[in-house]
Amino acid sequence: METLFHILTTVACSLIVALVTWAITKATTKAKNFTDEHHELIEIKDEFKELMEQHVILMESQRNQLKAQIVEIYERAKARKDDPNWGKSWCISFMELDTLNRLADSYFALEGNHYIHSIVKKANEMDVGGEEIPI
């Protein structure tokens, strides 16, 4: 009887050890998977942050390019207005004004907020002429 008791105790202890080992292995595996996933999320977050920084730079660059084009069209038209040799009743063409206004719409849509409001207003008050916009 005592031998049977020792055998049952040994089997029970072995089962408990096996169960504990299985539980620890399972927990370790889950912890490792969680750590790997968490590491991937941190990498994704870092990549996203870098992309957002690049996006901000690109948006600023695009606004600056639009602003430069708007100013160029305006300055060219203004120079015609002040040129005594121009000899025409208008200083900005229909197409230049349309282009300037479309560029300004894009500039404002990109949250550009500078002296461009004033330039667009002045350009729209200029005498318009030349070839009309083809339909």
Long-range contacts (C-beta under 8 A, 24 or more apart in sequence): 59-110, 59-111, 62-110, 63-107, 63-110, 63-111, 63-112, 66-103, 66-104, 66-106, 66-107, 66-110, 66-112, 67-107, 67-112, 67-114, 67-116, 69-103, 70-100, 70-103, 70-104, 70-107, 70-116, 70-119, 70-120, 71-116, 71-119, 73-99, 73-100, 73-103, 73-123, 74-100, 74-119, 74-122, 74-123, 77-123, 77-126, 78-126, 81-126, 81-127, 88-129, 89-127, 89-129, 90-126, 90-127, 90-128, 90-129, 90-130, 91-126, 91-127, 92-123, 92-126, 92-127, 92-128, 92-129, 93-128, 93-129, 93-130, 93-131, 94-128, 94-129, 94-130, 94-131, 94-132, 94-133, 95-130, 95-131, 95-133, 97-123, 97-124, 97-126, 97-128, 98-133
